[in-house]
Amino acid sequence: MMININEVIETNAMIEKENLDVRTITLGISLLDCISDDLNTLCDNIYKKITTVARDLVKTGKEIEREYAIPIVNKRISVTPIALVGASACKTIDDYVLIAKTLDRAAKEVGVNFLGGFSALPAKGMTKSEELLIRAIPQALKETEHICSSVNLGSTKTGINMDAVALMGKIIKECAYLTRENDSIGCAKLVVFCNAPDDNPFMAGAFHGVTETDNVVNVGVSGPGVIKYALEEVKDSDFETLCEKIKKTAFKITRLGQLVAQEASRRLNIPFGIVDLSLAPTPAVGDSIAEILESMGLERVGAPGTTAALALLNDSVKKGGIMASSYVGGLSGAFIPVSEDQGMINAVKAGSLSLEKLEAMTCVCSVGLDMIAIPGDTSESTISGIIADEMAIGMINQKTTAVRVIPVYGKGVGEEAVFGGLLGFAPIMKVNSFSCENFIKRGGRIPAPVHSFKN
């Protein structure tokens, strides 16, 4: 699909006034050819592969930024889930921590801000390698700066691995404790999924799936501010007009991502994968999903009608985006992270937005409960229960859902956690105090739903 310079010129106002940016160029790298049964050889292979394939990634991103005057906020790497790569060589938790340090060293060498893929995929059952990696996550995230971790706990086809769900409640708590000096920030780099996509360019959930080619360029665009600005032109119009405006604006945003993706692919001589057209907010004022929803007529996000407004937004963004690129993938829609969205933060502080309302909203958004700070004394089983509820939404609705909660060690409801940068800050949210411990400790697997049988 050819893109002409007039389309680039048309986006100038969006970039200059409305916070439009390309959120990330994420280079996916397969590490399957690095596998060895000797840990030192494996680490050497991983370091050499990443620093060779990604050596020009940051430089290329900066060149595209400069030549097209398009902000590209992040340059990132995703790798094959490390539980697969390390299975032959890793016999202990410390072995996996050593791989995490190797990945971190490679990320620093090539200059990316995050590297995703310290991951495991125990959606149906958990191998010994996957369990070792999962148990290594807290120490790995404590001892690294750039590494992100994800675990896929279920799918529509397999059901939900409740043993893994129970384990992740413990891991999240341990991660919070080990990084307690920085408001438990380690948990901000750890996400659990149901139906995790293989081609997601956004962190912390990015990994290079086994369905992918050796190396691939995926791009994530953003632009909540652009959508909000566009909706000001139709603020008194009906829903049909509203949807049309969002679709047309999403088309333009996605074309920008397509341009960057094609240019990065050509210059790196690496195949183009997908454009993820998710609306990803930032802590900057005006760059907020909440403000988009409020511009539709809600007094505050969380008010009755919020879920319907989010469903409209998500669907319209997808419909507009798929016309702009032949390869739309990843998550694509709207993210609703609390700490990264000033409007969401304001809604929590005003009392309009609760954890339960956020859960309802995840039924129709791109991901799930994202960047939510909760009291540090929240129990392991309660965290597992929150995860199980979100996994069930994804499994039954055949969509990706995720949980990235941060039990902030030493803090309670009404206090604030500060993560800095793109991760922002978040008020500590109230969690239901009734126990689900006896439910979680049953163990085993919640079966796949009946509509999973489509063969």
N, C-alpha and C positions, 0 to 999 in steps of 0.2 A: 504494500500500500504506500504510494508516494505521498510525501508531505512537502508542501511548498512553503516558501519563506513568508507568504502572506499569513499563513496560519500561525507562524511564530510571532509575527508582528502583532497579531490579534491578542496574543496572550500577555503582551507587555504590561497592560494596565492591571491584569490579574496578578502578575508577579510584583509590581511596584506598590500596589495599593491594597491587595486582598490576600496577602500571605500565601499565594500559590507557590508551591515548590515540588520538585521531585524528591520524595522523602528518602529514597534509597536506591542505589544500584547494588544489587546483591549477586555476587559471583558464586554459583554453585559448583563445588568441586567434589568429584567422586574420589574416595580414598580406598576403594576396594582393591586397587592394584598395589596398595601399600602394605597389605596384610602379611604378617610374618608371625611365627611362633616364638620369636625372640623379641622381647620388649624393647630393648635398645635399638634394634634394627627397625622395628615398627615406628618408633618415635623419630628416628632419623629419616625414614621414608616419608612420614607425614610432614615433617618440617620442610624437607626438600620439595615435595610436591606442591605445597601451598605457596612457598616463597618463589617457586618457578612460575606456576600458572597465574598467580595474582600479583606478580611483580609490578605490572603496569596499571593495575586497577585504579589506584588513587590518582595517579598522574593523568590517566585518561579521563576520569570523572572531572578533574579540575580543568582540563582542556575543553571539554564540552561545555562546562559552566561558563568559561571565559568567552568562547566563540559564539555561543547562542544566548548569553546573558540569562541563563536558566539556573536558578539555585538548585544544587544537588546537595542535600543536607548531609547524607551519610553514604559512605562506601563500605560495604559489608561483605562477609563471606559466609556461606553455609556449606557444611560438609556432610558426608554420609554419616548416619547415626553411629556414634562411636561404640555403642554396644555391639554392633555388627563387626566393626573394624577390629576391636580389641579382643574379641572372643578367644582367639587362639593363644594370645600372649598374656592376657591379664588373669592372674590367679588371686589377687587380693584387691582390696579397696585402694590401697596405696598405688598399685599399678595404674589404675584408672586416673588417679590424681596426677600421676606423672604425665599421662597423655594430655590431660587438661592443661598442664603447665607448658607442654610442648606446643599445643594449639595457641596458647596465649603468647608465647614467644614468637610464633610465626605471625600472628595478628599484629604484634608490635612492629615486627620487621617490615611488613608491607604497608603499615600505616592505617589499617581499617579501625573503625571504632568498636565494632562488635563482630564476633565470630560465633555462629550458631551451629548446633549439631552435637553438642555433648548430650546425646539423646538416646532414648530407648523406646521400643514399640511393643510393650506387653499388653496389647489390646485383648488377647484371648488367654494367653498363658505367659509365664515369666521364665525365661531361661536363667541359668546361673550367671551368665555374663550380664544380662539385663539387671538382675538383682544387685550384682556387684557395682555396676555403674550407678544405679539409683542410690545406693548407700554411699557412694563416693561424692554425690552431688554437693552436699553442704561444705565439705572440706575443699572440693574443687573450686566452688564459687568464692570461698573465703580467700583462697590463695592465688586467684587470678583476677585480672582487671577487665578483660575484654570478652570473656567466655559467657555464652548463654546456653541454658539447658532446657530441654523439653522432654515430656514423657507422654506417649499416647496410650490412654487407659481403656479405650473402648471404641467401638464402631457399630454402625447399623447392622453390619454383616456378622459381627462376632459377639455382640453384647458388651457388658462392662466387667472388666476384671476387678472384682471387689477386693481381692487380696492386694493388688497393686494400689487401689484407692486407699485402703487402710495404711499401707506402707507410706504413701505420699503424704498423708497427714503428719506422720512422724518426721519425715524428711523436711517438710516445710518448717516445722517447729525447730528442728535442729539447725536448719539454715538461718532462721531468724536469730537464734541464740548466738551462733558463731559470728554473725555480722552485726551484733547488737550495738556496737560502738558507732555505727553509721545508720541508725534507725532501721536495722534489719534489711539493708538494701540488697543482700544476696537474694532474697525472695523476689525482688523486682526483675531478676534475670532468670527466673524459673517459672515455666508455665506447663500446665497439664492439659491434655486435649482429649476430645472424642472426635473421631473422623478427621485426624490431622491431614492437611494436604501436603503433597510431596514438593510443591513448588512455591511455598510461601516465602516472600522476600523480607517480611517484617520480623523483627525481634520482639520477644525472646524465642518465638516459636519456629524460626527458620531452620530447616535441615534439608540436605540434598537427598531426596528420596531415591529409592532403588529403581523406580520406574524411569528415572531421568537418564540423559546421555552423560558422557564423561564430564563435560564442563558446560555450563549454561549461564547466560546472563538474564536475570529477572529484575524487573524494575517495579518499584512501588511508588505511585503518585499520591498526591494529597490535594487538599484544597477546600476544607470546610469554610474558610473565609470567602472563597469565590462563590460557593453555593449560597451562603448567607446574604452576600451582596446582591446576587441575582434575585433572590426572593423578595428583597425590598421593592423591586419593580412590580411585583404582583401581589402585594400584601393584602389587598382587598378582593382578590380573585377567587374563583371556585377551585375545587381540588383538581379538576382536569387541567386547568391552566397552570396550577402549581406544579403538577407532575411533568407537564411539557417543558416548563422552564428548567426544572432539575435535570431532565434528560438531555436537553440541548447543552446545558452547562457541563454536565458530566462527559459528554462527547468531546468537548473542547479540551477538558482536563486530560482525558485519556489520550487524545492525539499528541499532547505534549509528552506524555510518558512513552508513547510509541516512537516518537522522534528520538528521544534520549536512548531508548533501548536499542533501536536500530543503529545509531551512531556508536554506542558502546560495543555492540556486537561486531560491527565492521572493524573498528579500530583495534579491538582485542583479538580479533579473529577467533571468536568463540560464538557458538550458536545462540541466537535469541530464543529465550524460553517464553515468558509471559509478561504481560503488564497486569499488575494487581492495582485495581482502581479504587481501593479502599480510601474512604475519607478518614485520615488519621489526624486527630487534633494535636495541638501543642499547648504548653502553658501560656502562650502569648494571647493577649486580649484580642478577640475577633477571630481567633482560629479554633472555633469550638463547635462540636456537634450539638451541645446543649443549646447554644444560641441559635442554631438553625431551627431546632424544634420549637424554641420559644418564639421565633419570628413567624411561625405558622399560626400563632395565636394562644400558646400556652403561657400562663402567668409565670410558671416555673416548671422546669423539667421535673417529672414525678407526679405532676397533676394528672387527673383523669384525662385520657386522650393521648398520653405520652407514647404508649406502645403503638397505637395506631399511626401517630405521626412518624415514629421511627420506621415502621413497616413501609409506609409510603416513601420515605426518603431512601431506604435501602433498595427497594425495588426499582425506583426511578433511576438511581445511580447505576444499577446493573444494566437496565434497559438502554440507557444512554451510552454506557461504556462499551457494551458488546458491539455496537455499530462502528466504533472507532478503531478497533483492533481485531485482527483475526485470532489472536491468541491472548484472551483474557483468562486469568487464572488466579492462583493463590487463594485469597479470601474474598476480596472484592465486595465492597458495600460500605458500611459505616462501623467504626470502632467507637466504643463508649468507655474508655478508661477514665477513672475518676481523677487520679493524680495529674494526668497529662491534659486535662480539659478544665479551664478556669470556670466555665459555666456549670460543669458538673460539681466542682468544688463548692461554688456558691449555692447550688441547690441543696447539697448535703448540709451546709451550714444553716440554710434557711429552714431546714426540716422537711422539705418537700420530697426528698429522694432518700429512700431506704434501701437496704440490701435486698429486701423482698421485691421491691419495685424494679431494681436493677436486674434481678433474676428474670422477672417477667419480660423485661425489654430484650433480654438475650434470646428469647424465642424468635425474634425477628431481625436481630442485628448480625454483623459478620462474625463475631467471635463470642465473647461471653463476659464473665465477671473479671474485669481487667484492671489491674493496678489499684486494688481496693485495700486500704489499710484497716486492720481490725485490731482489737485489743491483744496485747502480747500474751495475756493469760488465757486466751481461747484454747480449748483443749484440742488434742490431736484428733479425737473422734469427731468433734464438731467441724473441724476443717475438712476431714474426710467426708462428712455428711454434705457439706457445701459442694464439694467436688462431685459426689455421687449425684446430687440433684442436677447439676449442670451437665454431667455426662448423659443423664437420662434425657434431658431436653435434646441434646445432639443426636443421640441414638434413635429416639422415636421420630424426630422431625427430619432425619436424614440430612443433617447439616453439621458443619463444624461448630463445636463449642469449646470453650477453654476457661480455665480458672488461673488467675494470677493474683493471689491474695497475699498480703504481707502482715503477719502477726507481729506488730512492732514491739519488740521486747522492752518492758519497763514502762509502756504507755497505755493509756486507757481512753475511753470515749470522751470526746471533747478536746483532747490534745491533738497535736499535729505532727506528722512525720515529714521530714524534708529530705528529698533524694537528690535534688539538683539537676540542672541541665534539662534535657528532653523528658526525663522521668518526673520532674516537677515536685509537687508536695501534695499531701492529702490529709484531710481530717480523719481521725480514727472513727470508724462507723460501728454502730451497735450491732451485735450479733445475738440471735435468738439464744436464750440461756438454757432452754430445755435440752436434755441429753438425747443423743442418738447412739450412744456407745454400744448398747446391746444389738442394735441393727448392724452397725459396722463390723462388729467382731464375729458375725456369722461366717464370714469368709466365703470363698468360692466365686461363682460368676453369675451375674444377672443375665439371663438368656437374651439372645437377639429377638427383636419384635417379629411378629408374624409377617409383616410386610417386607422383611428382609429376604424372604424366599422368592426370588425373582428368576431363578434359573429355568 
